[in-house]
Amino acid sequence: MLFKWFDAKAANEFGAELARFFIERMPLDTHRDEKKFAVKTSGILGKLSLRLSQFKAANKLNFYTKAQLANSFKWTLKDAGYDAKYIDDLTEWLVKQL
């Protein structure tokens, strides 16, 4: 039972999947100072929130798995080349959703 608590494979995969979902819809070359950017980001975050709530309903997340999910999300965005401040803001949003 204790070992299952540390099994974060699904959370890691899902965190990376969420980041890839975001990357596909918000490329690096998108101008962040436009009004369209705010509207587009809001729509994407709404879709991410829906996917996250579905994942949470199907998977019991504990403190460790939540941390692993957020870490995977963050590092996938870093590997894609997003700005560190922007990544931190997105990851903070994700953690609040968890």
C-alpha positions in Angstrom: 0.0 0.0 0.0 2.8 2.4 0.9 4.5 1.9 -2.5 1.3 2.7 -4.4 1.4 6.1 -2.6 4.7 6.9 -4.4 3.5 5.6 -7.8 3.4 8.9 -9.8 3.8 7.5 -13.3 0.3 8.5 -14.4 0.7 11.9 -12.9 4.1 12.5 -14.6 2.7 11.5 -17.9 -0.4 13.6 -17.5 1.6 16.7 -16.5 3.7 16.4 -19.6 0.6 15.8 -21.7 -1.0 19.0 -20.3 2.2 20.9 -21.2 2.2 19.5 -24.7 -1.5 20.4 -25.1 -0.6 24.0 -24.1 2.5 24.1 -26.4 0.5 23.0 -29.4 -2.1 25.7 -28.9 0.2 28.5 -27.7 3.5 28.5 -29.7 6.5 30.4 -28.5 6.3 33.0 -31.2 2.8 34.2 -30.0 2.8 37.9 -29.1 1.9 38.1 -25.4 0.9 41.8 -25.4 -2.1 41.5 -27.6 -5.7 41.4 -26.4 -6.2 38.2 -28.5 -3.5 36.6 -26.5 -5.5 37.0 -23.3 -8.6 35.6 -24.8 -6.7 32.7 -26.4 -4.9 31.9 -23.1 -8.2 32.0 -21.2 -9.7 29.5 -23.6 -6.7 27.2 -23.4 -6.6 27.3 -19.6 -10.3 26.5 -19.5 -9.7 23.4 -21.6 -6.7 22.4 -19.4 -8.9 22.9 -16.3 -11.5 20.5 -17.8 -9.0 17.9 -18.6 -7.4 18.2 -15.2 -10.8 17.8 -13.4 -11.4 14.7 -15.5 -8.0 13.3 -14.5 -8.6 14.1 -10.9 -11.9 12.3 -11.0 -10.3 9.1 -12.4 -7.1 9.2 -10.3 -6.6 9.7 -6.6 -3.9 12.3 -6.2 -1.9 12.8 -3.1 0.6 15.4 -2.2 3.5 13.6 -3.9 1.6 12.8 -7.1 0.4 16.4 -7.3 4.0 17.6 -7.0 5.2 15.2 -9.7 2.4 16.3 -12.1 3.3 20.0 -11.6 7.0 19.3 -11.9 6.5 17.3 -15.2 4.3 20.1 -16.5 6.9 22.7 -15.7 9.9 20.9 -17.1 8.1 20.1 -20.3 7.4 23.8 -20.8 11.1 24.6 -19.9 12.3 22.1 -22.5 10.1 23.8 -25.1 11.9 27.1 -24.4 9.2 29.2 -22.7 10.2 32.1 -20.5 10.9 31.2 -16.9 8.5 33.7 -15.4 5.7 32.6 -17.8 6.3 29.0 -16.8 6.2 29.8 -13.1 2.9 31.6 -13.6 1.4 28.7 -15.5 2.6 26.2 -13.0 1.2 28.2 -10.1 -2.2 28.3 -11.9 -1.9 24.5 -12.3 -1.1 23.9 -8.7 -4.1 26.0 -7.6 -6.3 23.9 -9.8 -5.0 20.7 -8.1 
